[in-house]
Each structure stands twice: as C-alpha cells, then as structure tokens.
C-alpha cells in the first residue's frame, strides 16, 4: 500500500470534516478495528525481520500523524461549536431584566409551621389522619349524642353510602386524629394534630374548608393547671411577647368535661391587634379535660389516666397575628394577595431565630 497516498487522503478528509460525527467516521476508517492503518499494523507480524525494521517505523509514524491531526481537528470543531453557541445565546446586559415571579409561603402554612415549631419545643409530636372519616371516629367516639346538630346535613358534608351502606363524611375537626392515636398507642400521649377540616359555613370569618390544629395530652395526674400553663406558654411564644393575660370561661364541648374557652387580652392598633395590651378580650380557642367516656371509647382506663385537649383555627390565628381582614381572601388564589401577605420560603420558623 502506498503510505504517502493513504496519508494524503486521510489528512484531506480530516481537514474537510464539517462536524464531529464525520470526523469520527474518518477515524474509524483509519484507526478502527478494520481501519486501513490498523490492518497495516497487523501485517507487521507476517513480515521478515529486515522488512519489519523498515516498514514498522513508517506505519507507526503514519498512525501518530493521523492521531495528531484527528485531535487537532476535533479541538477546532469543538471550539467552533462553542463560539456558535455563545453567539446564539448572547445576552445584552444593557437591557432591563425581565420581571421574575417569586414564590411565597401562604400565611396559613406559615402559621402552621410556627405552631408546630412552638409545640415541638414543648415536647409534642405531630399526628395526622384521613380527611374522609366515619361517623364513629368523628362523632360517636367523641361523645356526640345522636341528636347533636353537628350530625345534620346543614353542618357536615356527608358522602354517598358505600357498598356496605355506610355513608362517610368530611371530618369536621381534627379530633378523630386524637381518637386514632389513642386507639393505636394507648397512654401516655402528647401530640398535636394539624390539618384541613370541612364545615358548611361561608362568610367573612368562615369558609367551607379551613385548617385546625388540636392538641392532646393524656397521662397520670394531669389536671387543669397543666392545661392552663401549656396554653399560656403557647400564646406567649406564638405572639412573641411575655405580656400575656388570659382568662378561661366555662363552656360546653361533648368531648371535654370540664370545658372552657380561652380569651386573651388585646388592643386594636392600625387595623391589627396587639396581644398583651388594652382592655379588650379575644376568644382564641376551646379546651378542656378529656371526657372520661372518650378515654374509655379509645381503650384507655379513665380511672388511671386523665388528659386535656384543645383546638384552634389556624387560619383565624393567621388573621389575628398578621392583620388579615377577610378569611375568604386566603382561599381566593390571588397572586397579588399572596405577594402582599406571603412569607419567604427561605426563612423557616424556629424558636432560635424567631417565628415570624
């Protein structure tokens, strides 16, 4: 084979290769397993020693020159491709930047994280349960009488009966999570239960879907003093003030006995409220000692264990803390509203650096 002619042909094809794929085809033609230069190298084994001493350096030199030419052409093609890409993706830095959409944390989710942070520091675990419940977990286990108004269709969203003829419902509170937790793990218990709940209400302070967080403590020797300390400590940390004055008013809930509503002292300032000042009282939550019948329904001996529970609306707390006038706006999916009331996703609430 005429090595000079082969080299001239291969160098010409390498120089004219317009892209990396064509260049790779030339490389295989020359240096592939069945390439021309590879075949020449294989033929050295059949030559006499004298002929091998002459032809060996010639063939190896040809291989080295072709490899060098291939590498140089590959570098040239890659540089040209980079230059073309840079030219096509050029950015004029003198132009104004386009507006950027920034995501925000919804006030409800912000307050939910704040509540979890406060109660986690106090030793509470987070428990969750299904949004679709049955009558027993939502009402009967919690000591609701059969004729209680909450069981009516004007207050609760009932689902169509299933194959077993039993109609499910959308939970009206997160208290069924407490029932399931006590049934599963028994006592002692110290949990909070955040989540969505559903009721047939719609006005400036009520919506059909809203958020609650409830707490439950069950242990030996629990009394109302523990409940009062827990809630007053929570209010002080949540509103980030030591000047908290509370009062407990007798109330009635089927699942607690005795029951109470807790008020905090506040003052209205520039459309918002200031906790710990003024002479007004604001009702923020309901609470009480867990009814012995509820403990028995969940498999816990009420003669050995006692407990307390409370529940509060997360959306309502967000309105109080951050001056939101209408709860319906919180569910309107208006990006302008969220841009105004939203929170940075990079500032997670924690007791060390602050909640809000």
C-alpha positions, 0 to 999 in steps of 0.5 A: 500500500502506498503510505504517502497516498493513504496519508494524503487522503486521510489528512484531506478528509480530516481537514474537510470534516464539517462536524464531529460525527464525520470526523469520527467516521474518518477515524474509524476508517483509519484507526478502527478495528478494520481501519486501513492503518490498523490492518497495516499494523497487523501485517507487521507480524507476517513480515521478515525481520529486515522488512519489519525494521523498515516498514514498522517505523513508517506505519507507526509514524503514519498512525501518530500523524493521523492521531495528531491531526484527528485531535487537532481537528476535533479541538477546532470543531469543538471550539467552533461549536462553542463560539456558535453557541455563545453567539446564539445565546448572547445576552445584552446586559444593557437591557432591563431584566425581565420581571421574575415571579417569586414564590411565597409561603401562604400565611396559613402554612406559615402559621402552621409551621410556627405552631408546630415549631412552638409545640415541638419545643414543648415536647409534642409530636405531630399526628395526622389522619384521613380527611374522609372519616366515619361517623364513629371516629368523628362523632360517636367516639367523641361523645356526640349524642345522636341528636347533636346538630353537628350530625345534620346535613346543614353542618357536615358534608356527608358522602354517598353510602358505600357498598356496605351502606355506610355513608362517610363524611368530611371530618369536621375537626381534627379530633378523630386524629386524637381518637386514632392515636389513642386507639393505636398507642394507648397512654401516655400521649402528647401530640398535636394534630394539624390539618384541613377540616370541612364545615358548611359555613361561608362568610367573612370569618368562615369558609367551607374548608379551613385548617385546625390544629388540636392538641392532646395530652393524656397521662397520670395526674394531669389536671387543669393547671397543666392545661392552663400553663401549656396554653399560656406558654403557647400564646406567649411564644406564638405572639412573641411577647411575655405580656400575656393575660388570659382568662378561661370561661366555662363552656360546653364541648361533648368531648371535654368535661370540664370545658372552657374557652380561652380569651386573651387580652388585646388592643386594636392598633392600625387595623391589627391587634396587639396581644398583651395590651388594652382592655379588650378580650379575644376568644382564641380557642376551646379546651378542656379535660378529656371526657372520661367516656372518650378515654374509655371509647379509645381503650384507655382506663379513665380511672388511671389516666386523665388528659386535656385537649384543645383546638384552634383555627389556624387560619383565624390565628393567621388573621389575628397575628398578621392583620388579615381582614377577610378569611375568604381572601386566603382561599381566593388564589390571588397572586397579588394577595399572596405577594402582599401577605406571603412569607419567604420560603427561605426563612423557616420558623424556629424558636432560635431565630424567631417565628415570624 
